[in-house]
Amino acid sequence: MPKQVYSDYLGPKNSGTALARESIWACKWPKDFLAKLVRKQMDSVKPFKTFRSFNSISRREFLYRAAAVGGTGLLFNTMNAWGMGIDSRVSSPPELSGSGKGKKIVILGAGLAGMTAAYELGKLGYQCQIIEARSFAGGRCQSARKGSTITELGGEKQTCQFDDGMYINHGPWRIPLHHQSTLHYTRLFDVPLEVMVNDNDHSFIYAENAGPLSKQRLRPAQIKADMRGHVAELLAKSVRNNQLDQELSADDKHLLLDYLAHEGQLAGKDLEYKGRSGRGYAVNPGAGLVPGPGTQSDPLGFKELLASKVGNVYSAVQDFPMQNTMFQPVGGMDQIAKAFEKRVGKNILYHSEVQTIRQNDKGVTITIKNTSSGKLSSVTADYCLCAIPLSVLRNIDSDFSDQFKSAVKAVAYAPVGKIGLQMKRRFWEEDEHIYGGHVLTDLHGINTISLPSSGWQQKKGVLLGYYNYQNIAVEVSGLSLKERTEFALAAGEKIFPQYRNEFETSFSVAWHRIQYNLGGWAEWNDKTRASAYPVLLEGEGRVLLAGEHLSYLTGWQAGAIESAWQQIAKIHERASA
């Protein structure tokens, strides 16, 4: 899911000795202990999350503590054990026996789901015909580079003017290690990958509504170090003052104090947090006497950190699909689409817009219109796999039942917007020493500024100027192309003073205004998952559906791929009956 969810504090990763961690895991926190302690010492800061005994703990709080004690590894394993993870459930296509020779499958849409289906069915001997309205394959799997064009509904035609070699992934832009289905094809098709820096402690957090820390450029490393230190100090002093005697044995108490002193880098017998090197120096160490040992920086105050709520950055990569480092194809995400296209492109009928879908007990007939000439024609097949987004399919004339049509219409799609900004100088590297990662902000309509994870130390670079969703995405998409650029620059220069002077050109997209997408990804809720999802998974007659929308990996390429894998197995079973 291209969208990051920032929840409460989840704690540091793999800190302290294994023995200390085991002792912490075994202990039972007194009911509301930390909350009462914080309220007592910091009456002006509220609210503070309470902790219940492990005897009455929710799954959510259990996961917080799992992450705090065992890091992301324990968190991920716990979620998978509960069936809550969103890692790929399979890592290779289904092993299908038999032959599809003599049977034809028409596939609607040359996105990753459609091309996956054509590739796998082709190996069984099926004759596959892919119908694609655009002049290229890939669906949302696109990268904008010099010469790329896009025209939004009711908008201006846009031609990308980036320099040669520059690009922005304005569709999907990262691959989690858990999405082995996507990685299956990058490996099989020899698509080279590189690390995508998804979390950088040396980047910036900038918030205009952060109380005492508003409008400051803060490094995540500072916030994380200081939150860890202050919380460790608070808890360590409570242990030393025997406030946990009823819950801890003498040995547990000693181990917990040892752990907290190490975790928070607490100083001396007073167990005070006075800062740590990991948060960064005011003057970095170097040679000779000047700068010599350097000058340590002063920590942010605990009261200020709590009041600002910027401590929530702790969980930036703790939302399950996110890792500190992820993958991206070298040269752009569209390299995956191009690798598929190289193998199934001969089966794609481009510039072909689906007009009608009709079926009977003998087969399926698809009426298409050539978007260049306007000429109508038809394609017949034994079965149809429709990989068109539901937001588009609902507007196509079909003979589906009323129940099926209602299910198609029931699923909402997310408004999503992105903008790429080419800068003539990589000032974030040269001036700020930030290499990849994201700038997190509460600036209206921006959400995330993402810095490139490739082309290190080159002269120029393209950064992601905003990544917005929902109502904000709709609002920003109403601006002209020039106004969108100004919107991004006006926000970005509040964080980087160099922003405007270094800017050269931009390329933006609002996926809800792209004719053959009409949204970024499907958005399900409990009601539609219960009512519409089973209906759409089953398909109707000789037509089955596939795409990220028929998965619990909505918005991810793995959702499209794995949906196709499931549905081609159904088609093969029906065709072989």
C-alpha positions as CSV (number, residue, x, y, z in Angstrom):
1,M,0.0,0.0,0.0
2,P,1.6,3.2,-1.3
3,K,-0.1,4.8,2.2
4,Q,1.9,4.9,5.5
5,V,0.0,4.6,8.8
6,Y,1.7,6.1,11.9
7,S,0.4,4.6,15.1
8,D,1.6,4.8,18.7
9,Y,5.0,4.2,20.1
10,L,6.3,0.7,19.2
11,G,9.7,0.9,20.7
12,P,13.3,0.4,19.6
13,K,14.6,-2.6,17.6
14,N,16.6,-5.4,19.2
15,S,18.0,-3.4,22.1
16,G,19.7,-4.7,25.2
17,T,20.8,-8.2,26.0
18,A,18.7,-11.2,25.3
19,L,18.5,-12.0,29.0
20,A,17.2,-8.6,29.8
21,R,14.7,-8.7,27.0
22,E,13.4,-12.1,28.3
23,S,13.0,-10.6,31.8
24,I,11.1,-7.6,30.5
25,W,8.9,-9.9,28.4
26,A,8.1,-12.0,31.4
27,C,7.1,-9.2,33.8
28,K,3.6,-7.8,34.1
29,W,3.2,-4.1,34.0
30,P,1.0,-2.7,36.8
31,K,-2.3,-1.5,35.6
32,D,-2.0,2.1,34.3
33,F,1.5,2.4,35.8
34,L,3.2,4.5,33.2
35,A,0.1,6.6,32.7
36,K,-0.1,7.4,36.4
37,L,3.6,8.1,36.6
38,V,3.6,10.5,33.6
39,R,0.4,12.3,34.9
40,K,2.0,12.7,38.2
41,Q,5.3,14.2,36.9
42,M,3.9,16.0,33.9
43,D,0.4,17.2,34.7
44,S,0.3,19.6,31.8
45,V,0.9,17.0,29.2
46,K,-2.1,14.8,28.2
47,P,-3.4,12.4,27.1
48,F,-1.0,9.5,27.6
49,K,-1.7,6.0,26.5
50,T,-2.4,3.6,29.4
51,F,-1.0,0.1,29.7
52,R,-3.1,-2.8,31.0
53,S,-1.9,-6.0,32.6
54,F,-0.9,-8.7,30.2
55,N,-3.9,-10.6,31.7
56,S,-6.2,-8.2,29.9
57,I,-4.1,-7.1,26.9
58,S,-5.5,-6.4,23.4
59,R,-3.8,-7.8,20.3
60,R,-2.8,-4.3,19.3
61,E,-1.0,-3.6,22.6
62,F,0.5,-7.0,22.5
63,L,2.0,-6.1,19.1
64,Y,3.4,-2.8,20.5
65,R,5.2,-4.7,23.2
66,A,6.4,-7.4,20.8
67,A,8.0,-4.7,18.7
68,A,9.5,-3.0,21.8
69,V,11.1,-6.2,23.0
70,G,11.9,-8.2,19.9
71,G,12.0,-5.6,17.2
72,T,10.3,-5.9,13.8
73,G,11.2,-9.5,13.4
74,L,9.1,-10.6,16.4
75,L,6.3,-8.2,15.3
76,F,6.1,-9.6,11.8
77,N,6.2,-13.2,13.0
78,T,3.5,-12.6,15.5
79,M,1.2,-10.9,12.9
80,N,1.8,-13.7,10.5
81,A,0.9,-16.3,13.2
82,W,-2.3,-14.5,13.8
83,G,-3.1,-14.2,10.0
84,M,-2.8,-10.5,10.2
85,G,0.2,-9.9,8.1
86,I,0.0,-8.7,4.5
87,D,3.0,-10.6,3.3
88,S,2.5,-12.6,0.1
89,R,0.9,-15.9,1.0
90,V,2.5,-17.6,-2.0
91,S,5.9,-17.1,-3.7
92,S,5.3,-18.8,-7.1
93,P,2.4,-19.4,-9.5
94,P,0.2,-22.4,-9.1
95,E,1.4,-25.7,-10.5
96,L,-1.2,-26.5,-13.1
97,S,-1.3,-29.8,-15.1
98,G,-2.9,-30.6,-18.4
99,S,-3.2,-28.4,-21.5
100,G,-5.1,-25.4,-22.6
101,K,-4.4,-26.0,-26.3
102,G,-7.4,-25.2,-28.5
103,K,-8.9,-22.9,-26.0
104,K,-8.9,-19.1,-26.1
105,I,-8.9,-16.6,-23.2
106,V,-9.6,-12.9,-23.7
107,I,-7.9,-10.8,-21.0
108,L,-9.2,-7.3,-20.5
109,G,-6.4,-4.9,-19.4
110,A,-2.6,-5.2,-19.8
111,G,-1.7,-4.3,-16.3
112,L,0.3,-6.6,-14.1
113,A,-2.7,-8.9,-13.4
114,G,-3.6,-9.2,-17.1
115,M,0.0,-9.8,-18.2
116,T,0.7,-12.3,-15.4
117,A,-2.4,-14.3,-16.5
118,A,-1.4,-14.3,-20.1
119,Y,2.2,-15.3,-19.3
120,E,1.2,-18.2,-17.1
121,L,-1.8,-19.4,-19.2
122,G,0.4,-19.2,-22.3
123,K,2.8,-21.8,-20.8
124,L,-0.2,-24.2,-20.7
125,G,-0.9,-23.7,-24.4
126,Y,-3.9,-21.3,-24.0
127,Q,-4.3,-18.8,-26.8
128,C,-4.5,-15.4,-24.9
129,Q,-5.6,-12.1,-26.4
130,I,-5.1,-9.1,-24.2
131,I,-7.2,-6.0,-24.8
132,E,-5.6,-2.7,-23.7
133,A,-7.1,0.8,-24.2
134,R,-3.7,2.6,-23.9
135,S,-0.7,2.6,-26.2
136,F,1.4,0.8,-23.6
137,A,1.1,-1.9,-21.0
138,G,1.5,-1.8,-17.3
139,G,-1.6,-0.2,-15.9
140,R,-0.6,1.9,-12.9
141,C,2.9,0.4,-13.0
142,Q,4.4,3.5,-14.7
143,S,7.4,5.7,-14.4
144,A,7.5,9.2,-15.9
145,R,10.6,10.1,-17.9
146,K,11.5,12.4,-20.7
147,G,8.7,12.3,-23.4
148,S,6.1,10.6,-21.2
149,T,2.7,12.1,-21.7
150,I,-0.5,12.0,-19.7
151,T,-3.9,13.8,-20.0
152,E,-6.2,13.8,-17.0
153,L,-10.0,13.9,-17.5
154,G,-10.9,17.6,-17.9
155,G,-7.2,18.6,-17.6
156,E,-4.3,19.6,-19.7
157,K,-2.0,17.4,-21.7
158,Q,1.2,16.9,-19.8
159,T,4.6,16.0,-21.3
160,C,7.4,15.1,-19.0
161,Q,10.5,17.2,-19.6
162,F,12.9,15.6,-17.1
163,D,16.5,15.3,-18.3
164,D,17.6,12.0,-19.8
165,G,18.0,9.4,-17.1
166,M,15.7,11.2,-14.6
167,Y,12.3,9.7,-13.7
168,I,9.6,9.5,-11.1
169,N,7.6,6.4,-10.1
170,H,4.2,8.1,-10.1
171,G,2.5,4.7,-9.7
172,P,3.8,2.0,-7.3
173,W,7.3,2.9,-6.0
174,R,8.5,0.3,-3.6
175,I,8.5,-3.5,-3.1
176,P,8.5,-5.0,0.4
177,L,10.6,-8.1,1.1
178,H,7.4,-10.0,1.9
179,H,6.0,-9.6,-1.6
180,Q,7.7,-12.7,-2.9
181,S,5.2,-12.9,-5.8
182,T,6.5,-9.6,-7.2
183,L,10.1,-10.7,-6.5
184,H,9.4,-14.0,-8.2
185,Y,9.1,-12.2,-11.6
186,T,11.9,-9.7,-11.1
187,R,14.1,-12.6,-10.5
188,L,12.7,-14.7,-13.3
189,F,12.8,-11.8,-15.8
190,D,16.2,-10.6,-14.7
191,V,14.9,-7.2,-13.6
192,P,17.8,-5.7,-11.6
193,L,16.8,-4.3,-8.2
194,E,18.3,-1.7,-5.9
195,V,17.6,-0.7,-2.3
196,M,14.9,1.8,-1.7
197,V,15.6,3.8,1.5
198,N,12.2,3.8,3.1
199,D,13.2,5.1,6.5
200,N,16.1,7.5,7.1
201,D,16.9,8.7,10.7
202,H,18.9,11.6,9.3
203,S,16.0,13.0,7.2
204,F,13.6,15.7,8.5
205,I,10.3,15.8,10.3
206,Y,8.6,19.2,10.0
207,A,5.3,19.9,11.6
208,E,3.5,23.2,11.8
209,N,1.1,22.0,14.5
210,A,3.6,20.4,16.9
211,G,3.1,22.7,19.9
212,P,6.5,23.7,21.4
213,L,8.4,21.9,18.5
214,S,6.4,23.5,15.7
215,K,8.1,24.7,12.5
216,Q,11.4,23.1,13.4
217,R,13.4,20.8,11.2
218,L,13.9,17.8,13.5
219,R,15.9,14.7,12.6
220,P,14.1,11.4,13.4
221,A,17.3,10.2,15.1
222,Q,16.9,13.1,17.6
223,I,13.3,12.3,18.4
224,K,13.8,8.5,18.7
225,A,16.9,8.9,20.9
226,D,15.3,11.4,23.2
227,M,12.0,9.6,23.5
228,R,13.9,6.4,24.3
229,G,16.1,8.2,26.8
230,H,13.3,10.0,28.6
231,V,11.0,7.0,28.9
232,A,13.9,4.8,30.0
233,E,14.8,7.4,32.7
234,L,11.2,7.6,33.9
235,L,10.8,3.9,34.2
236,A,14.3,3.3,35.6
237,K,13.7,5.8,38.5
238,S,10.4,4.2,39.3
239,V,12.1,0.8,39.5
240,R,14.8,2.1,41.7
241,N,12.1,3.7,44.0
242,N,10.5,0.4,44.4
243,Q,7.3,1.3,42.6
244,L,7.4,-2.1,40.8
245,D,8.2,-4.3,43.8
246,Q,4.9,-6.1,43.6
247,E,5.5,-7.1,40.0
248,L,9.3,-7.7,39.9
249,S,11.6,-10.0,41.7
250,A,15.0,-8.7,42.9
251,D,16.7,-10.3,39.9
252,D,14.1,-9.0,37.4
253,K,14.5,-5.5,38.9
254,H,18.3,-5.6,38.5
255,L,18.0,-6.9,34.9
256,L,15.4,-4.3,34.0
257,L,17.5,-1.5,35.4
258,D,20.5,-2.8,33.5
259,Y,18.5,-2.9,30.3
260,L,17.0,0.6,30.8
261,A,20.4,2.1,31.5
262,H,21.7,0.7,28.3
263,E,18.6,1.4,26.2
264,G,18.2,5.0,27.3
265,Q,22.0,5.6,27.8
266,L,21.2,6.9,31.3
267,A,24.1,8.6,33.1
268,G,25.5,7.8,36.5
269,K,23.8,6.7,39.7
270,D,21.0,9.2,39.1
271,L,20.0,7.4,35.9
272,E,19.5,10.7,34.1
273,Y,19.1,11.0,30.3
274,K,21.4,13.7,29.0
275,G,21.4,12.9,25.4
276,R,23.3,10.3,23.3
277,S,25.6,10.4,20.3
278,G,23.0,8.6,18.1
279,R,20.8,11.7,18.0
280,G,23.6,13.6,16.3
281,Y,26.2,16.2,17.3
282,A,26.0,19.9,17.4
283,V,29.6,19.8,16.0
284,N,30.7,16.5,14.5
285,P,33.9,14.8,15.8
286,G,36.9,15.2,13.6
287,A,40.7,15.5,13.4
288,G,43.0,17.5,15.8
289,L,41.7,19.5,18.6
290,V,39.2,21.4,16.5
291,P,36.7,19.9,16.0
292,G,38.4,17.1,17.9
293,P,35.9,15.2,20.0
294,G,33.1,17.3,18.7
295,T,30.3,18.9,20.7
296,Q,27.3,16.8,21.7
297,S,23.9,18.2,21.0
298,D,21.3,18.9,23.7
299,P,18.3,16.6,23.9
300,L,14.8,17.8,23.3
301,G,12.7,18.0,26.5
302,F,10.5,15.1,27.4
303,K,7.6,17.5,28.1
304,E,8.0,19.1,24.7
305,L,8.3,15.8,22.9
306,L,5.0,14.5,24.4
307,A,3.2,17.8,23.8
308,S,4.3,17.9,20.1
309,K,3.4,14.2,19.4
310,V,6.3,14.0,17.0
311,G,7.3,10.9,18.9
312,N,4.9,9.0,16.7
313,V,7.7,8.9,14.1
314,Y,8.8,5.8,16.0
315,S,6.3,3.7,14.1
316,A,7.1,5.0,10.6
317,V,8.2,1.6,9.4
318,Q,6.3,-0.5,12.0
319,D,3.1,-0.6,10.0
320,F,3.4,-4.1,8.6
321,P,4.2,-3.7,4.9
322,M,7.0,-1.2,5.6
323,Q,10.6,-1.9,6.2
324,N,13.5,0.4,6.7
325,T,14.9,-0.7,3.4
326,M,12.7,-2.0,0.5
327,F,13.4,-2.6,-3.2
328,Q,12.9,-0.8,-6.4
329,P,13.8,-1.7,-10.0
330,V,16.9,0.0,-11.4
331,G,15.7,2.7,-13.8
332,G,12.1,2.8,-12.7
333,M,9.2,0.6,-11.6
334,D,8.0,0.4,-15.1
335,Q,10.9,-2.0,-15.8
336,I,8.7,-4.7,-14.3
337,A,5.8,-3.9,-16.8
338,K,8.3,-3.8,-19.7
339,A,9.7,-7.2,-18.7
340,F,6.2,-8.7,-18.9
341,E,5.5,-6.8,-22.1
342,K,8.6,-8.2,-23.7
343,R,7.2,-11.7,-23.1
344,V,3.5,-11.2,-23.8
345,G,3.4,-8.0,-25.9
346,K,2.7,-10.0,-29.1
347,N,-0.7,-10.9,-27.6
348,I,-1.7,-7.3,-26.7
349,L,-4.1,-5.4,-28.8
350,Y,-3.4,-1.8,-28.0
351,H,-5.6,1.3,-28.4
352,S,-8.6,-1.0,-27.9
353,E,-11.3,0.3,-25.5
354,V,-13.8,-2.2,-24.2
355,Q,-17.4,-1.2,-25.1
356,T,-19.5,-4.3,-24.2
357,I,-19.1,-7.6,-22.5
358,R,-21.5,-10.4,-23.5
359,Q,-21.5,-14.1,-22.7
360,N,-23.6,-17.3,-23.2
361,D,-23.0,-20.9,-22.4
362,K,-20.7,-21.2,-25.4
363,G,-18.3,-18.3,-24.9
364,V,-17.7,-14.6,-24.4
365,T,-17.8,-11.8,-26.9
366,I,-16.1,-8.4,-26.3
367,T,-16.9,-5.4,-28.4
368,I,-13.9,-3.0,-28.7
369,K,-13.4,0.4,-30.2
370,N,-10.1,1.5,-31.7
371,T,-9.3,4.8,-29.8
372,S,-7.4,6.1,-32.9
373,S,-9.8,5.4,-35.7
374,G,-13.1,4.9,-33.7
375,K,-13.6,1.6,-35.6
376,L,-15.6,-1.1,-33.8
377,S,-14.7,-4.8,-33.8
378,S,-15.3,-7.8,-31.6
379,V,-13.2,-10.6,-30.0
380,T,-14.7,-13.9,-29.1
381,A,-13.2,-16.4,-26.6
382,D,-14.0,-19.4,-24.5
383,Y,-13.4,-17.5,-21.2
384,C,-12.7,-13.9,-20.2
385,L,-10.4,-12.7,-17.4
386,C,-11.3,-9.1,-16.7
387,A,-8.4,-7.2,-15.1
388,I,-10.0,-3.7,-15.5
389,P,-10.3,-1.7,-12.3
390,L,-13.8,-1.9,-10.8
391,S,-14.0,1.9,-11.0
392,V,-13.8,1.6,-14.8
393,L,-15.7,-1.7,-15.2
394,R,-18.8,-0.3,-13.6
395,N,-19.2,2.0,-16.6
396,I,-18.9,-0.7,-19.3
397,D,-22.0,-2.2,-20.8
398,S,-22.3,-5.8,-19.8
399,D,-24.9,-8.5,-19.3
400,F,-23.8,-9.3,-15.7
401,S,-26.6,-10.0,-13.3
402,D,-27.9,-7.2,-11.1
403,Q,-26.2,-8.7,-8.1
404,F,-22.9,-8.8,-9.8
405,K,-23.2,-5.2,-11.1
406,S,-24.1,-4.0,-7.6
407,A,-21.0,-5.7,-6.2
408,V,-18.9,-4.0,-8.8
409,K,-20.4,-0.6,-8.0
410,A,-20.1,-1.1,-4.2
411,V,-16.3,-0.7,-4.1
412,A,-14.8,2.8,-3.7
413,Y,-11.5,3.8,-5.1
414,A,-8.9,6.1,-3.4
415,P,-8.2,9.6,-4.8
416,V,-4.4,9.7,-5.0
417,G,-2.0,12.4,-6.2
418,K,1.8,12.6,-6.7
419,I,4.2,15.1,-8.1
420,G,7.8,14.7,-9.2
421,L,10.2,17.7,-9.0
422,Q,13.5,17.8,-10.9
423,M,16.1,19.7,-9.0
424,K,19.3,21.0,-10.7
425,R,21.3,20.3,-7.6
426,R,20.9,17.5,-5.0
427,F,20.9,20.0,-2.1
428,W,19.4,17.4,0.3
429,E,22.7,15.4,-0.1
430,E,25.2,18.2,-0.5
431,D,23.8,20.6,2.1
432,E,21.8,18.5,4.5
433,H,23.6,15.1,4.1
434,I,20.3,13.2,3.6
435,Y,20.6,10.2,1.3
436,G,17.2,8.8,0.5
437,G,14.2,8.3,2.8
438,H,11.2,10.5,3.4
439,V,10.6,13.9,4.9
440,L,7.4,13.6,7.0
441,T,5.3,16.7,7.5
442,D,1.8,17.9,8.4
443,L,1.9,20.7,5.7
444,H,-1.5,20.8,4.1
445,G,-1.7,18.5,1.1
446,I,2.0,17.3,1.2
447,N,2.1,14.3,3.6
448,T,5.5,13.0,2.3
449,I,8.4,14.4,0.5
450,S,10.5,11.4,-0.7
451,L,14.2,11.8,-1.7
452,P,15.6,9.5,-4.4
453,S,17.3,6.2,-3.5
454,S,19.4,6.2,-6.7
455,G,21.9,8.4,-8.5
456,W,23.8,9.2,-5.3
457,Q,26.0,12.2,-5.6
458,Q,25.0,12.9,-9.2
459,K,24.4,16.6,-10.1
460,K,20.6,16.5,-10.5
461,G,17.8,14.5,-9.0
462,V,14.0,14.0,-9.0
463,L,12.2,14.0,-5.7
464,L,8.6,13.3,-4.8
465,G,7.1,16.6,-3.9
466,Y,3.8,15.4,-2.4
467,Y,1.9,12.1,-2.0
468,N,-1.6,12.9,-1.0
469,Y,-4.9,10.9,-0.6
470,Q,-8.6,11.3,-0.2
471,N,-10.1,14.8,0.0
472,I,-6.8,16.5,-0.1
473,A,-5.9,14.7,-3.3
474,V,-9.2,15.8,-4.8
475,E,-8.5,19.4,-3.7
476,V,-5.0,19.5,-5.1
477,S,-6.0,17.8,-8.4
478,G,-8.3,20.7,-9.1
479,L,-5.3,23.0,-9.5
480,S,-3.8,23.6,-12.9
481,L,-0.4,21.9,-13.6
482,K,1.4,25.2,-12.9
483,E,-0.6,25.7,-9.7
484,R,0.2,22.2,-8.5
485,T,3.9,22.9,-8.9
486,E,3.6,26.2,-7.0
487,F,1.7,24.4,-4.3
488,A,4.5,21.9,-3.9
489,L,7.3,24.5,-4.0
490,A,5.6,26.8,-1.5
491,A,5.4,23.9,1.0
492,G,8.8,22.4,0.3
493,E,10.7,25.7,0.7
494,K,9.5,25.9,4.3
495,I,11.6,22.8,5.0
496,F,14.4,23.3,2.4
497,P,15.3,27.0,1.8
498,Q,17.0,25.8,-1.4
499,Y,13.8,24.3,-2.9
500,R,12.6,27.0,-5.2
501,N,15.9,28.2,-6.5
502,E,17.0,24.6,-7.4
503,F,13.7,23.6,-9.1
504,E,13.7,23.0,-12.8
505,T,10.6,21.1,-14.0
506,S,7.7,18.9,-12.7
507,F,5.4,16.1,-13.6
508,S,2.2,15.4,-11.6
509,V,-0.6,12.9,-11.7
510,A,-4.0,12.6,-10.0
511,W,-4.9,8.9,-10.4
512,H,-8.6,9.5,-9.8
513,R,-8.6,11.6,-12.9
514,I,-6.9,9.1,-15.2
515,Q,-9.5,7.7,-17.6
516,Y,-8.6,4.0,-17.4
517,N,-7.9,4.0,-13.6
518,L,-10.3,6.4,-11.9
519,G,-8.5,6.0,-8.6
520,G,-5.3,4.8,-7.0
521,W,-6.5,1.5,-5.5
522,A,-9.7,-0.2,-4.3
523,E,-10.8,0.7,-0.8
524,W,-12.8,-2.0,1.0
525,N,-14.6,-1.9,4.3
526,D,-16.0,-4.6,6.4
527,K,-19.4,-4.4,4.8
528,T,-18.2,-4.6,1.2
529,R,-15.7,-7.4,2.1
530,A,-18.6,-9.4,3.5
531,S,-21.1,-8.7,0.7
532,A,-19.3,-7.8,-2.6
533,Y,-15.9,-9.4,-2.3
534,P,-17.1,-13.1,-2.4
535,V,-19.4,-12.3,-5.4
536,L,-16.6,-10.7,-7.3
537,L,-14.1,-13.5,-6.5
538,E,-16.5,-16.1,-7.9
539,G,-17.0,-14.2,-11.1
540,E,-20.0,-14.9,-13.3
541,G,-20.4,-17.5,-15.9
542,R,-17.4,-17.5,-18.2
543,V,-16.1,-14.2,-16.9
544,L,-13.7,-14.0,-13.9
545,L,-12.1,-10.9,-12.4
546,A,-8.5,-10.2,-11.3
547,G,-6.5,-7.3,-10.0
548,E,-5.2,-5.7,-6.8
549,H,-8.9,-5.0,-6.0
550,L,-9.5,-8.8,-5.5
551,S,-6.9,-9.2,-2.8
552,Y,-6.1,-8.0,0.7
553,L,-2.9,-6.4,-0.8
554,T,-4.8,-3.5,-2.3
555,G,-2.5,-0.9,-3.8
556,W,0.4,-3.3,-4.1
557,Q,1.7,-5.0,-7.3
558,A,1.7,-8.3,-5.4
559,G,-2.1,-8.0,-5.0
560,A,-2.5,-7.9,-8.8
561,I,-0.1,-10.8,-9.4
562,E,-1.5,-13.1,-6.7
563,S,-5.0,-12.4,-7.7
564,A,-4.2,-13.4,-11.3
565,W,-2.5,-16.6,-10.0
566,Q,-5.7,-17.6,-8.1
567,Q,-8.1,-16.8,-11.0
568,I,-6.1,-18.6,-13.7
569,A,-6.3,-21.7,-11.6
570,K,-10.1,-21.3,-11.6
571,I,-10.2,-20.7,-15.3
572,H,-8.0,-23.8,-16.0
573,E,-10.2,-25.9,-13.7
574,R,-13.4,-24.8,-15.5
575,A,-11.8,-25.1,-19.0
576,S,-10.6,-28.6,-18.2
577,A,-13.9,-29.9,-16.8
